[in-house]
């Protein structure tokens, strides 16, 4: 499963391992299958700065399940994940994407990870940083 950002009709932005469930006979898509979903929220650190923190909250905290089928019409868009957010997600929340058998007791249901975003950052700098992390 590839982690993606899903924007739901409800407005939630969710990071999750994402795949498509298909009909075996026709090959036609049935729905999206998401695993280890966490809601992403962006919170300003203070009014004086252009820095934000990203909060990860368990998408459905009322169940121990980590895998869900989502109808296509519930999702507005699916996109790639910014590398810094992906790194934090994979390190802290998505161990189940690769190691399902290792479930830990007392999972963290919500955690804030500080990531700095500056509105004045040039696109060229961001692209070169991404290219450097891919090598």
N, CA, C and O atoms as a Tinker XYZ file with bonds, in Angstrom:
   540  protein
     1  N      0.836000   -1.185000    0.000000    73     2
     2  CA     0.000000    0.000000    0.000000    64     1     3
     3  C      0.878000    1.244000    0.000000    63     2     4     5
     4  O      1.884000    1.315000    0.705000    81     3
     5  N      0.489000    2.188000   -0.778000    73     3     6
     6  CA     1.237000    3.430000   -0.893000    64     5     7
     7  C      0.538000    4.508000   -0.070000    63     6     8     9
     8  O     -0.653000    4.751000   -0.267000    81     7
     9  N      1.257000    5.166000    0.855000    73     7    10
    10  CA     0.632000    6.256000    1.604000    64     9    11
    11  C      0.258000    7.413000    0.685000    63    10    12    13
    12  O      1.051000    7.841000   -0.154000    81    11
    13  N     -0.960000    7.908000    0.859000    73    11    14
    14  CA    -1.488000    9.023000    0.080000    64    13    15
    15  C     -2.247000    9.956000    1.013000    63    14    16    17
    16  O     -2.593000    9.586000    2.135000    81    15
    17  N     -2.498000   11.164000    0.536000    73    15    18
    18  CA    -3.367000   12.109000    1.227000    64    17    19
    19  C     -4.722000   12.032000    0.535000    63    18    20    21
    20  O     -4.818000   12.234000   -0.675000    81    19
    21  N     -5.772000   11.739000    1.307000    73    19    22
    22  CA    -7.126000   11.714000    0.780000    64    21    23
    23  C     -7.890000   12.893000    1.369000    63    22    24    25
    24  O     -7.819000   13.149000    2.571000    81    23
    25  N     -8.609000   13.600000    0.530000    73    23    26
    26  CA    -9.486000   14.665000    1.000000    64    25    27
    27  C    -10.905000   14.131000    0.853000    63    26    28    29
    28  O    -11.355000   13.818000   -0.250000    81    27
    29  N    -11.602000   14.032000    1.982000    73    27    30
    30  CA   -12.965000   13.515000    1.984000    64    29    31
    31  C    -13.967000   14.639000    1.759000    63    30    32    33
    32  O    -13.650000   15.808000    1.978000    81    31
    33  N    -15.159000   14.297000    1.327000    73    31    34
    34  CA   -16.227000   15.278000    1.149000    64    33    35
    35  C    -16.497000   16.036000    2.443000    63    34    36    37
    36  O    -16.913000   17.194000    2.406000    81    35
    37  N    -16.269000   15.406000    3.571000    73    35    38
    38  CA   -16.484000   16.031000    4.876000    64    37    39
    39  C    -15.451000   17.124000    5.162000    63    38    40    41
    40  O    -15.611000   17.904000    6.101000    81    39
    41  N    -14.378000   17.178000    4.339000    73    39    42
    42  CA   -13.321000   18.165000    4.526000    64    41    43
    43  C    -12.103000   17.607000    5.235000    63    42    44    45
    44  O    -11.069000   18.273000    5.298000    81    43
    45  N    -12.203000   16.401000    5.769000    73    43    46
    46  CA   -11.051000   15.794000    6.451000    64    45    47
    47  C     -9.939000   15.514000    5.450000    63    46    48    49
    48  O    -10.181000   15.071000    4.328000    81    47
    49  N     -8.713000   15.786000    5.887000    73    47    50
    50  CA    -7.529000   15.415000    5.119000    64    49    51
    51  C     -6.899000   14.250000    5.874000    63    50    52    53
    52  O     -6.513000   14.379000    7.036000    81    51
    53  N     -6.804000   13.123000    5.198000    73    51    54
    54  CA    -6.372000   11.887000    5.852000    64    53    55
    55  C     -5.162000   11.327000    5.127000    63    54    56    57
    56  O     -5.128000   11.260000    3.899000    81    55
    57  N     -4.166000   10.925000    5.916000    73    55    58
    58  CA    -3.024000   10.198000    5.358000    64    57    59
    59  C     -3.248000    8.725000    5.671000    63    58    60    61
    60  O     -3.587000    8.362000    6.797000    81    59
    61  N     -3.055000    7.882000    4.662000    73    59    62
    62  CA    -3.286000    6.443000    4.857000    64    61    63
    63  C     -2.620000    5.663000    3.739000    63    62    64    65
    64  O     -2.416000    6.168000    2.635000    81    63
    65  N     -2.285000    4.413000    4.054000    73    63    66
    66  CA    -1.878000    3.492000    3.006000    64    65    67
    67  C     -3.110000    3.268000    2.148000    63    66    68    69
    68  O     -4.180000    2.964000    2.677000    81    67
    69  N     -2.983000    3.409000    0.844000    73    67    70
    70  CA    -4.157000    3.401000   -0.030000    64    69    71
    71  C     -3.986000    2.407000   -1.166000    63    70    72    73
    72  O     -2.942000    2.352000   -1.815000    81    71
    73  N     -5.026000    1.631000   -1.391000    73    71    74
    74  CA    -5.063000    0.741000   -2.548000    64    73    75
    75  C     -6.502000    0.698000   -3.048000    63    74    76    77
    76  O     -7.405000    1.252000   -2.420000    81    75
    77  N     -6.702000    0.048000   -4.161000    73    75    78
    78  CA    -8.023000   -0.027000   -4.751000    64    77    79
    79  C     -8.505000   -1.464000   -4.708000    63    78    80    81
    80  O     -7.780000   -2.386000   -5.081000    81    79
    81  N     -9.736000   -1.648000   -4.248000    73    79    82
    82  CA   -10.344000   -2.974000   -4.259000    64    81    83
    83  C    -11.043000   -3.134000   -5.608000    63    82    84    85
    84  O    -11.840000   -2.285000   -6.007000    81    83
    85  N    -10.739000   -4.226000   -6.306000    73    83    86
    86  CA   -11.314000   -4.434000   -7.637000    64    85    87
    87  C    -12.085000   -5.747000   -7.694000    63    86    88    89
    88  O    -11.832000   -6.669000   -6.918000    81    87
    89  N    -13.014000   -5.812000   -8.614000    73    87    90
    90  CA   -13.760000   -7.036000   -8.878000    64    89    91
    91  C    -12.818000   -7.991000   -9.608000    63    90    92    93
    92  O    -12.248000   -7.622000  -10.635000    81    91
    93  N    -12.647000   -9.197000   -9.104000    73    91    94
    94  CA   -11.694000  -10.145000   -9.699000    64    93    95
    95  C    -12.074000  -10.555000  -11.120000    63    94    96    97
    96  O    -11.201000  -10.812000  -11.949000    81    95
    97  N    -13.370000  -10.614000  -11.399000    73    95    98
    98  CA   -13.805000  -11.041000  -12.732000    64    97    99
    99  C    -13.665000   -9.930000  -13.769000    63    98   100   101
   100  O    -13.166000  -10.162000  -14.871000    81    99
   101  N    -14.102000   -8.734000  -13.418000    73    99   102
   102  CA   -14.133000   -7.646000  -14.400000    64   101   103
   103  C    -12.924000   -6.722000  -14.316000    63   102   104   105
   104  O    -12.609000   -6.026000  -15.282000    81   103
   105  N    -12.243000   -6.709000  -13.172000    73   103   106
   106  CA   -11.119000   -5.801000  -12.973000    64   105   107
   107  C    -11.564000   -4.385000  -12.657000    63   106   108   109
   108  O    -10.735000   -3.488000  -12.501000    81   107
   109  N    -12.870000   -4.183000  -12.563000    73   107   110
   110  CA   -13.428000   -2.862000  -12.292000    64   109   111
   111  C    -13.279000   -2.520000  -10.804000    63   110   112   113
   112  O    -13.471000   -3.374000   -9.939000    81   111
   113  N    -12.933000   -1.251000  -10.519000    73   111   114
   114  CA   -12.777000   -0.806000   -9.147000    64   113   115
   115  C    -14.095000   -0.835000   -8.388000    63   114   116   117
   116  O    -15.145000   -0.482000   -8.925000    81   115
   117  N    -14.024000   -1.263000   -7.121000    73   115   118
   118  CA   -15.206000   -1.321000   -6.259000    64   117   119
   119  C    -15.185000   -0.176000   -5.252000    63   118   120   121
   120  O    -16.180000    0.524000   -5.069000    81   119
   121  N    -14.033000    0.004000   -4.601000    73   119   122
   122  CA   -13.877000    1.055000   -3.590000    64   121   123
   123  C    -12.393000    1.219000   -3.270000    63   122   124   125
   124  O    -11.557000    0.466000   -3.771000    81   123
   125  N    -12.075000    2.194000   -2.443000    73   123   126
   126  CA   -10.708000    2.360000   -1.957000    64   125   127
   127  C    -10.553000    1.586000   -0.656000    63   126   128   129
   128  O    -11.483000    1.507000    0.147000    81   127
   129  N     -9.387000    1.025000   -0.460000    73   127   130
   130  CA    -9.048000    0.365000    0.796000    64   129   131
   131  C     -7.964000    1.211000    1.443000    63   130   132   133
   132  O     -6.913000    1.443000    0.846000    81   131
   133  N     -8.218000    1.673000    2.669000    73   131   134
   134  CA    -7.215000    2.488000    3.363000    64   133   135
   135  C     -6.778000    1.771000    4.628000    63   134   136   137
   136  O     -7.563000    1.083000    5.280000    81   135
   137  N     -5.510000    1.948000    4.955000    73   135   138
   138  CA    -4.928000    1.278000    6.114000    64   137   139
   139  C     -4.141000    2.297000    6.932000    63   138   140   141
   140  O     -3.430000    3.129000    6.368000    81   139
   141  N     -4.264000    2.238000    8.250000    73   139   142
   142  CA    -3.589000    3.145000    9.180000    64   141   143
   143  C     -3.945000    4.605000    8.891000    63   142   144   145
   144  O     -3.051000    5.438000    8.744000    81   143
   145  N     -5.245000    4.925000    8.809000    73   143   146
   146  CA    -5.621000    6.309000    8.484000    64   145   147
   147  C     -5.501000    7.259000    9.676000    63   146   148   149
   148  O     -5.911000    6.937000   10.791000    81   147
   149  N     -4.935000    8.425000    9.416000    73   147   150
   150  CA    -4.811000    9.489000   10.417000    64   149   151
   151  C     -5.245000   10.806000    9.791000    63   150   152   153
   152  O     -4.865000   11.127000    8.665000    81   151
   153  N     -6.043000   11.562000   10.533000    73   151   154
   154  CA    -6.474000   12.883000   10.095000    64   153   155
   155  C     -5.306000   13.844000   10.280000    63   154   156   157
   156  O     -4.634000   13.825000   11.311000    81   155
   157  N     -5.068000   14.680000    9.280000    73   155   158
   158  CA    -4.030000   15.702000    9.360000    64   157   159
   159  C     -4.679000   17.065000    9.577000    63   158   160   161
   160  O     -5.616000   17.439000    8.871000    81   159
   161  N     -4.173000   17.795000   10.555000    73   159   162
   162  CA    -4.619000   19.176000   10.743000    64   161   163
   163  C     -3.380000   20.053000   10.855000    63   162   164   165
   164  O     -2.352000   19.637000   11.388000    81   163
   165  N     -3.494000   21.260000   10.348000    73   163   166
   166  CA    -2.406000   22.222000   10.350000    64   165   167
   167  C     -2.751000   23.322000   11.342000    63   166   168   169
   168  O     -3.787000   23.975000   11.212000    81   167
   169  N     -1.890000   23.532000   12.333000    73   167   170
   170  CA    -2.138000   24.511000   13.383000    64   169   171
   171  C     -1.004000   25.521000   13.433000    63   170   172   173
   172  O      0.163000   25.134000   13.497000    81   171
   173  N     -1.333000   26.837000   13.404000    73   171   174
   174  CA    -0.273000   27.843000   13.524000    64   173   175
   175  C      0.363000   27.771000   14.907000    63   174   176   177
   176  O     -0.331000   27.596000   15.909000    81   175
   177  N      1.687000   27.907000   14.955000    73   175   178
   178  CA     2.383000   27.872000   16.250000    64   177   179
   179  C      2.052000   29.105000   17.077000    63   178   180   181
   180  O      1.816000   29.006000   18.281000    81   179
   181  N      2.034000   30.266000   16.433000    73   179   182
   182  CA     1.653000   31.509000   17.100000    64   181   183
   183  C      1.257000   32.523000   16.038000    63   182   184   185
   184  O      1.486000   32.305000   14.848000    81   183
   185  N      0.666000   33.624000   16.463000    73   183   186
   186  CA     0.230000   34.640000   15.511000    64   185   187
   187  C      1.404000   35.413000   14.918000    63   186   188   189
   188  O      1.274000   36.011000   13.849000    81   187
   189  N      2.546000   35.407000   15.600000    73   187   190
   190  CA     3.698000   36.196000   15.177000    64   189   191
   191  C      4.578000   35.507000   14.144000    63   190   192   193
   192  O      5.527000   36.111000   13.642000    81   191
   193  N      4.283000   34.271000   13.822000    73   191   194
   194  CA     5.181000   33.515000   12.960000    64   193   195
   195  C      4.408000   32.808000   11.852000    63   194   196   197
   196  O      3.191000   32.645000   11.930000    81   195
   197  N      5.126000   32.400000   10.839000    73   195   198
   198  CA     4.522000   31.668000    9.731000    64   197   199
   199  C      4.812000   30.172000    9.856000    63   198   200   201
   200  O      4.799000   29.455000    8.855000    81   199
   201  N      5.068000   29.704000   11.053000    73   199   202
   202  CA     5.352000   28.297000   11.289000    64   201   203
   203  C      4.083000   27.588000   11.744000    63   202   204   205
   204  O      3.233000   28.161000   12.425000    81   203
   205  N      3.982000   26.319000   11.342000    73   203   206
   206  CA     2.810000   25.521000   11.666000    64   205   207
   207  C      3.237000   24.184000   12.245000    63   206   208   209
   208  O      4.346000   23.713000   11.993000    81   207
   209  N      2.355000   23.579000   13.019000    73   207   210
   210  CA     2.574000   22.206000   13.447000    64   209   211
   211  C      1.510000   21.341000   12.776000    63   210   212   213
   212  O      0.391000   21.791000   12.531000    81   211
   213  N      1.873000   20.107000   12.485000    73   211   214
   214  CA     0.958000   19.163000   11.872000    64   213   215
   215  C      0.522000   18.182000   12.950000    63   214   216   217
   216  O      1.356000   17.569000   13.616000    81   215
   217  N     -0.781000   18.039000   13.116000    73   215   218
   218  CA    -1.328000   17.136000   14.114000    64   217   219
   219  C     -1.855000   15.875000   13.423000    63   218   220   221
   220  O     -2.588000   15.970000   12.439000    81   219
   221  N     -1.491000   14.713000   13.929000    73   219   222
   222  CA    -1.979000   13.431000   13.428000    64   221   223
   223  C     -2.976000   12.895000   14.451000    63   222   224   225
   224  O     -2.615000   12.683000   15.609000    81   223
   225  N     -4.222000   12.674000   14.044000    73   223   226
   226  CA    -5.237000   12.106000   14.930000    64   225   227
   227  C     -5.822000   10.864000   14.280000    63   226   228   229
   228  O     -6.122000   10.863000   13.086000    81   227
   229  N     -5.984000    9.813000   15.062000    73   227   230
   230  CA    -6.530000    8.569000   14.526000    64   229   231
   231  C     -7.878000    8.845000   13.866000    63   230   232   233
   232  O     -8.737000    9.493000   14.465000    81   231
   233  N     -8.075000    8.360000   12.634000    73   231   234
   234  CA    -9.276000    8.643000   11.858000    64   233   235
   235  C    -10.530000    8.077000   12.510000    63   234   236   237
   236  O    -11.552000    8.761000   12.561000    81   235
   237  N    -10.482000    6.871000   12.999000    73   235   238
   238  CA   -11.626000    6.275000   13.680000    64   237   239
   239  C    -11.138000    5.692000   15.011000    63   238   240   241
   240  O    -10.804000    4.510000   15.086000    81   239
   241  N    -11.097000    6.529000   16.068000    73   239   242
   242  CA   -10.536000    6.084000   17.349000    64   241   243
   243  C    -11.443000    5.138000   18.130000    63   242   244   245
   244  O    -11.072000    4.674000   19.208000    81   243
   245  N    -12.620000    4.853000   17.598000    73   243   246
   246  CA   -13.587000    4.035000   18.325000    64   245   247
   247  C    -13.522000    2.557000   17.974000    63   246   248   249
   248  O    -14.380000    1.781000   18.396000    81   247
   249  N    -12.521000    2.164000   17.212000    73   247   250
   250  CA   -12.372000    0.772000   16.809000    64   249   251
   251  C    -10.897000    0.384000   16.821000    63   250   252   253
   252  O    -10.034000    1.227000   16.580000    81   251
   253  N    -10.604000   -0.877000   17.099000    73   251   254
   254  CA    -9.211000   -1.321000   17.002000    64   253   255
   255  C     -8.796000   -1.611000   15.554000    63   254   256   257
   256  O     -7.619000   -1.850000   15.285000    81   255
   257  N     -9.760000   -1.591000   14.622000    73   255   258
   258  CA    -9.458000   -1.867000   13.212000    64   257   259
   259  C     -8.512000   -0.814000   12.650000    63   258   260   261
   260  O     -8.562000    0.359000   13.022000    81   259
   261  N     -7.653000   -1.262000   11.749000    73   259   262
   262  CA    -6.734000   -0.327000   11.092000    64   261   263
   263  C     -6.948000   -0.286000    9.585000    63   262   264   265
   264  O     -6.282000    0.480000    8.888000    81   263
   265  N     -7.865000   -1.096000    9.075000    73   263   266
   266  CA    -8.106000   -1.163000    7.645000    64   265   267
   267  C     -9.590000   -0.941000    7.364000    63   266   268   269
   268  O    -10.450000   -1.517000    8.030000    81   267
   269  N     -9.884000   -0.087000    6.357000    73   267   270
   270  CA   -11.258000    0.298000    6.064000    64   269   271
   271  C    -11.487000    0.361000    4.567000    63   270   272   273
   272  O    -10.577000    0.693000    3.807000    81   271
   273  N    -12.706000    0.043000    4.143000    73   271   274
   274  CA   -13.116000    0.220000    2.760000    64   273   275
   275  C    -13.918000    1.515000    2.685000    63   274   276   277
   276  O    -14.837000    1.739000    3.473000    81   275
   277  N    -13.555000    2.362000    1.725000    73   275   278
   278  CA   -14.176000    3.675000    1.586000    64   277   279
   279  C    -14.759000    3.788000    0.181000    63   278   280   281
   280  O    -14.051000    3.548000   -0.798000    81   279
   281  N    -16.042000    4.152000    0.063000    73   279   282
   282  CA   -16.615000    4.304000   -1.281000    64   281   283
   283  C    -15.964000    5.465000   -2.029000    63   282   284   285
   284  O    -15.580000    6.467000   -1.428000    81   283
   285  N    -15.848000    5.317000   -3.330000    73   283   286
   286  CA   -15.229000    6.350000   -4.156000    64   285   287
   287  C    -15.887000    7.715000   -3.969000    63   286   288   289
   288  O    -15.207000    8.740000   -3.928000    81   287
   289  N    -17.216000    7.718000   -3.856000    73   287   290
   290  CA   -17.912000    9.003000   -3.799000    64   289   291
   291  C    -17.727000    9.741000   -2.483000    63   290   292   293
   292  O    -18.206000   10.867000   -2.348000    81   291
   293  N    -17.048000    9.144000   -1.508000    73   291   294
   294  CA   -16.742000    9.826000   -0.241000    64   293   295
   295  C    -15.453000   10.651000   -0.346000    63   294   296   297
   296  O    -15.162000   11.474000    0.521000    81   295
   297  N    -14.687000   10.421000   -1.422000    73   295   298
   298  CA   -13.365000   11.043000   -1.570000    64   297   299
   299  C    -13.385000   12.082000   -2.687000    63   298   300   301
   300  O    -13.851000   11.818000   -3.796000    81   299
   301  N    -12.868000   13.271000   -2.370000    73   299   302
   302  CA   -12.791000   14.350000   -3.352000    64   301   303
   303  C    -11.501000   14.246000   -4.160000    63   302   304   305
   304  O    -11.514000   14.420000   -5.379000    81   303
   305  N    -10.371000   13.958000   -3.475000    73   303   306
   306  CA    -9.097000   13.855000   -4.193000    64   305   307
   307  C     -8.129000   12.937000   -3.450000    63   306   308   309
   308  O     -8.253000   12.698000   -2.249000    81   307
   309  N     -7.162000   12.435000   -4.215000    73   307   310
   310  CA    -6.084000   11.602000   -3.684000    64   309   311
   311  C     -4.791000   12.186000   -4.238000    63   310   312   313
   312  O     -4.681000   12.436000   -5.438000    81   311
   313  N     -3.798000   12.406000   -3.351000    73   311   314
   314  CA    -2.544000   13.003000   -3.816000    64   313   315
   315  C     -1.359000   12.413000   -3.061000    63   314   316   317
   316  O     -1.518000   11.712000   -2.062000    81   315
   317  N     -0.165000   12.719000   -3.569000    73   315   318
   318  CA     1.065000   12.271000   -2.931000    64   317   319
   319  C      1.283000   13.028000   -1.628000    63   318   320   321
   320  O      0.692000   14.083000   -1.396000    81   319
   321  N      2.143000   12.469000   -0.782000    73   319   322
   322  CA     2.426000   13.038000    0.531000    64   321   323
   323  C      3.762000   13.779000    0.495000    63   322   324   325
   324  O      4.736000   13.276000   -0.066000    81   323
   325  N      3.812000   14.970000    1.091000    73   323   326
   326  CA     5.053000   15.738000    1.226000    64   325   327
   327  C      6.038000   14.882000    2.027000    63   326   328   329
   328  O      5.643000   14.229000    2.993000    81   327
   329  N      7.293000   14.880000    1.643000    73   327   330
   330  CA     8.285000   13.961000    2.201000    64   329   331
   331  C      8.427000   14.060000    3.724000    63   330   332   333
   332  O      8.521000   13.029000    4.389000    81   331
   333  N      8.446000   15.262000    4.288000    73   331   334
   334  CA     8.594000   15.406000    5.740000    64   333   335
   335  C      7.435000   14.784000    6.499000    63   334   336   337
   336  O      7.640000   14.138000    7.527000    81   335
   337  N      6.227000   14.971000    6.006000    73   335   338
   338  CA     5.039000   14.387000    6.642000    64   337   339
   339  C      5.061000   12.873000    6.471000    63   338   340   341
   340  O      4.725000   12.141000    7.401000    81   339
   341  N      5.452000   12.398000    5.297000    73   339   342
   342  CA     5.545000   10.958000    5.047000    64   341   343
   343  C      6.538000   10.299000    6.000000    63   342   344   345
   344  O      6.257000    9.230000    6.541000    81   343
   345  N      7.691000   10.922000    6.209000    73   343   346
   346  CA     8.703000   10.362000    7.109000    64   345   347
   347  C      8.153000   10.198000    8.526000    63   346   348   349
   348  O      8.339000    9.154000    9.152000    81   347
   349  N      7.477000   11.230000    9.026000    73   347   350
   350  CA     6.910000   11.176000   10.380000    64   349   351
   351  C      5.827000   10.105000   10.453000    63   350   352   353
   352  O      5.794000    9.320000   11.401000    81   351
   353  N      4.952000   10.067000    9.472000    73   351   354
   354  CA     3.863000    9.089000    9.435000    64   353   355
   355  C      4.413000    7.668000    9.442000    63   354   356   357
   356  O      3.954000    6.833000   10.221000    81   355
   357  N      5.380000    7.385000    8.591000    73   355   358
   358  CA     5.932000    6.034000    8.506000    64   357   359
   359  C      6.656000    5.644000    9.791000    63   358   360   361
   360  O      6.578000    4.493000   10.222000    81   359
   361  N      7.351000    6.584000   10.396000    73   359   362
   362  CA     8.109000    6.295000   11.614000    64   361   363
   363  C      7.205000    6.065000   12.828000    63   362   364   365
   364  O      7.447000    5.156000   13.623000    81   363
   365  N      6.178000    6.878000   12.965000    73   363   366
   366  CA     5.393000    6.863000   14.197000    64   365   367
   367  C      4.080000    6.106000   14.144000    63   366   368   369
   368  O      3.633000    5.576000   15.162000    81   367
   369  N      3.448000    6.043000   12.970000    73   367   370
   370  CA     2.086000    5.530000   12.927000    64   369   371
   371  C      1.851000    4.368000   11.983000    63   370   372   373
   372  O      0.899000    3.615000   12.185000    81   371
   373  N      2.655000    4.192000   10.989000    73   371   374
   374  CA     2.334000    3.261000    9.913000    64   373   375
   375  C      3.152000    1.982000    9.928000    63   374   376   377
   376  O      3.360000    1.375000    8.878000    81   375
   377  N      3.617000    1.565000   11.083000    73   375   378
   378  CA     4.376000    0.320000   11.142000    64   377   379
   379  C      3.530000   -0.846000   10.624000    63   378   380   381
   380  O      4.067000   -1.815000   10.088000    81   379
   381  N      2.207000   -0.749000   10.787000    73   379   382
   382  CA     1.314000   -1.815000   10.339000    64   381   383
   383  C      1.316000   -1.978000    8.822000    63   382   384   385
   384  O      0.931000   -3.031000    8.313000    81   383
   385  N      1.744000   -0.953000    8.101000    73   383   386
   386  CA     1.791000   -1.072000    6.644000    64   385   387
   387  C      2.820000   -2.100000    6.211000    63   386   388   389
   388  O      2.687000   -2.707000    5.149000    81   387
   389  N      3.846000   -2.296000    7.030000    73   387   390
   390  CA     4.878000   -3.261000    6.677000    64   389   391
   391  C      4.999000   -4.400000    7.676000    63   390   392   393
   392  O      5.470000   -5.482000    7.325000    81   391
   393  N      4.578000   -4.171000    8.921000    73   391   394
   394  CA     4.720000   -5.183000    9.961000    64   393   395
   395  C      3.408000   -5.386000   10.700000    63   394   396   397
   396  O      3.286000   -4.993000   11.860000    81   395
   397  N      2.431000   -5.990000   10.050000    73   395   398
   398  CA     1.108000   -6.172000   10.647000    64   397   399
   399  C      1.139000   -7.001000   11.925000    63   398   400   401
   400  O      0.347000   -6.762000   12.837000    81   399
   401  N      2.041000   -7.968000   11.999000    73   399   402
   402  CA     2.050000   -8.876000   13.140000    64   401   403
   403  C      2.556000   -8.231000   14.431000    63   402   404   405
   404  O      2.336000   -8.780000   15.511000    81   403
   405  N      3.221000   -7.092000   14.347000    73   403   406
   406  CA     3.771000   -6.441000   15.525000    64   405   407
   407  C      2.865000   -5.319000   16.021000    63   406   408   409
   408  O      3.114000   -4.148000   15.734000    81   407
   409  N      1.814000   -5.669000   16.766000    73   407   410
   410  CA     0.919000   -4.666000   17.324000    64   409   411
   411  C      1.393000   -4.328000   18.732000    63   410   412   413
   412  O      1.646000   -5.213000   19.549000    81   411
   413  N      1.508000   -3.042000   18.995000    73   411   414
   414  CA     1.952000   -2.589000   20.302000    64   413   415
   415  C      0.763000   -2.148000   21.129000    63   414   416   417
   416  O     -0.181000   -1.552000   20.609000    81   415
   417  N      0.811000   -2.448000   22.441000    73   415   418
   418  CA    -0.237000   -1.982000   23.330000    64   417   419
   419  C     -0.015000   -0.503000   23.606000    63   418   420   421
   420  O      1.112000   -0.010000   23.575000    81   419
   421  N     -1.115000    0.193000   23.878000    73   419   422
   422  CA    -1.019000    1.605000   24.213000    64   421   423
   423  C     -0.628000    2.466000   23.038000    63   422   424   425
   424  O      0.136000    3.418000   23.196000    81   423
   425  N     -1.145000    2.149000   21.846000    73   423   426
   426  CA    -0.851000    2.954000   20.663000    64   425   427
   427  C     -1.182000    4.417000   20.910000    63   426   428   429
   428  O     -2.129000    4.737000   21.628000    81   427
   429  N     -0.411000    5.283000   20.322000    73   427   430
   430  CA    -0.669000    6.717000   20.410000    64   429   431
   431  C     -1.808000    7.028000   19.453000    63   430   432   433
   432  O     -1.724000    6.716000   18.266000    81   431
   433  N     -2.875000    7.642000   19.959000    73   431   434
   434  CA    -4.014000    7.938000   19.110000    64   433   435
   435  C     -3.929000    9.323000   18.501000    63   434   436   437
   436  O     -4.542000    9.579000   17.465000    81   435
   437  N     -3.193000   10.207000   19.113000    73   435   438
   438  CA    -3.051000   11.551000   18.571000    64   437   439
   439  C     -1.696000   12.086000   18.995000    63   438   440   441
   440  O     -1.300000   11.965000   20.155000    81   439
   441  N     -0.999000   12.671000   18.055000    73   439   442
   442  CA     0.307000   13.217000   18.372000    64   441   443
   443  C      0.576000   14.396000   17.461000    63   442   444   445
   444  O      0.195000   14.390000   16.291000    81   443
   445  N      1.218000   15.381000   17.989000    73   443   446
   446  CA     1.564000   16.549000   17.192000    64   445   447
   447  C      3.027000   16.457000   16.824000    63   446   448   449
   448  O      3.885000   16.253000   17.683000    81   447
   449  N      3.303000   16.607000   15.554000    73   447   450
   450  CA     4.675000   16.630000   15.074000    64   449   451
   451  C      4.936000   18.014000   14.522000    63   450   452   453
   452  O      4.177000   18.510000   13.689000    81   451
   453  N      5.992000   18.630000   14.976000    73   451   454
   454  CA     6.322000   19.977000   14.548000    64   453   455
   455  C      7.041000   19.933000   13.202000    63   454   456   457
   456  O      8.115000   19.345000   13.076000    81   455
   457  N      6.444000   20.552000   12.221000    73   455   458
   458  CA     7.069000   20.736000   10.923000    64   457   459
   459  C      6.997000   22.218000   10.610000    63   458   460   461
   460  O      5.969000   22.851000   10.853000    81   459
   461  N      8.048000   22.770000   10.085000    73   459   462
   462  CA     8.090000   24.203000    9.825000    64   461   463
   463  C      7.827000   24.464000    8.352000    63   462   464   465
   464  O      8.468000   23.887000    7.474000    81   463
   465  N      6.871000   25.344000    8.106000    73   463   466
   466  CA     6.562000   25.768000    6.756000    64   465   467
   467  C      6.663000   27.275000    6.711000    63   466   468   469
   468  O      6.110000   27.962000    7.571000    81   467
   469  N      7.351000   27.790000    5.735000    73   467   470
   470  CA     7.455000   29.226000    5.569000    64   469   471
   471  C      6.859000   29.584000    4.228000    63   470   472   473
   472  O      7.220000   29.010000    3.200000    81   471
   473  N      5.937000   30.545000    4.243000    73   471   474
   474  CA     5.249000   30.933000    3.022000    64   473   475
   475  C      6.191000   31.542000    1.999000    63   474   476   477
   476  O      5.898000   31.526000    0.803000    81   475
   477  N      7.315000   32.076000    2.448000    73   475   478
   478  CA     8.237000   32.741000    1.548000    64   477   479
   479  C      9.193000   31.774000    0.863000    63   478   480   481
   480  O      9.983000   32.203000    0.022000    81   479
   481  N      9.150000   30.482000    1.191000    73   479   482
   482  CA    10.056000   29.502000    0.611000    64   481   483
   483  C      9.794000   29.373000   -0.888000    63   482   484   485
   484  O      8.645000   29.287000   -1.324000    81   483
   485  N     10.868000   29.359000   -1.665000    73   483   486
   486  CA    10.734000   29.257000   -3.111000    64   485   487
   487  C     10.521000   27.817000   -3.512000    63   486   488   489
   488  O     11.033000   26.903000   -2.866000    81   487
   489  N      9.750000   27.607000   -4.598000    73   487   490
   490  CA     9.476000   26.265000   -5.076000    64   489   491
   491  C     10.742000   25.527000   -5.465000    63   490   492   493
   492  O     10.826000   24.317000   -5.255000    81   491
   493  N     11.715000   26.199000   -6.017000    73   491   494
   494  CA    12.963000   25.563000   -6.439000    64   493   495
   495  C     13.691000   24.938000   -5.267000    63   494   496   497
   496  O     14.265000   23.857000   -5.397000    81   495
   497  N     13.673000   25.617000   -4.106000    73   495   498
   498  CA    14.315000   25.060000   -2.919000    64   497   499
   499  C     13.614000   23.791000   -2.489000    63   498   500   501
   500  O     14.276000   22.812000   -2.145000    81   499
   501  N     12.287000   23.780000   -2.500000    73   499   502
   502  CA    11.522000   22.609000   -2.086000    64   501   503
   503  C     11.768000   21.441000   -3.027000    63   502   504   505
   504  O     11.883000   20.299000   -2.583000    81   503
   505  N     11.851000   21.722000   -4.342000    73   503   506
   506  CA    12.088000   20.655000   -5.305000    64   505   507
   507  C     13.475000   20.063000   -5.139000    63   506   508   509
   508  O     13.634000   18.846000   -5.228000    81   507
   509  N     14.485000   20.890000   -4.900000    73   507   510
   510  CA    15.833000   20.362000   -4.750000    64   509   511
   511  C     15.952000   19.561000   -3.469000    63   510   512   513
   512  O     16.695000   18.581000   -3.423000    81   511
   513  N     15.230000   19.962000   -2.421000    73   511   514
   514  CA    15.257000   19.202000   -1.166000    64   513   515
   515  C     14.624000   17.829000   -1.373000    63   514   516   517
   516  O     15.142000   16.830000   -0.873000    81   515
   517  N     13.515000   17.765000   -2.102000    73   515   518
   518  CA    12.856000   16.493000   -2.391000    64   517   519
   519  C     13.765000   15.613000   -3.222000    63   518   520   521
   520  O     13.885000   14.419000   -2.947000    81   519
   521  N     14.410000   16.176000   -4.233000    73   519   522
   522  CA    15.291000   15.402000   -5.092000    64   521   523
   523  C     16.448000   14.829000   -4.288000    63   522   524   525
   524  O     16.880000   13.703000   -4.536000    81   523
   525  N     16.959000   15.604000   -3.318000    73   523   526
   526  CA    18.084000   15.130000   -2.516000    64   525   527
   527  C     17.669000   13.972000   -1.632000    63   526   528   529
   528  O     18.470000   13.066000   -1.404000    81   527
   529  N     16.438000   13.969000   -1.123000    73   527   530
   530  CA    16.001000   12.878000   -0.247000    64   529   531
   531  C     15.687000   11.622000   -1.034000    63   530   532   533
   532  O     15.703000   10.530000   -0.466000    81   531
   533  N     15.402000   11.738000   -2.328000    73   531   534
   534  CA    15.076000   10.566000   -3.130000    64   533   535
   535  C     16.315000    9.805000   -3.556000    63   534   536   537
   536  O     16.217000    8.629000   -3.906000    81   535
   537  N     17.481000   10.442000   -3.538000    73   535   538
   538  CA    18.707000    9.786000   -4.008000    64   537   539
   539  C     19.243000    8.802000   -3.052000    63   538   540
   540  O     20.269000    8.178000   -3.319000    81   539
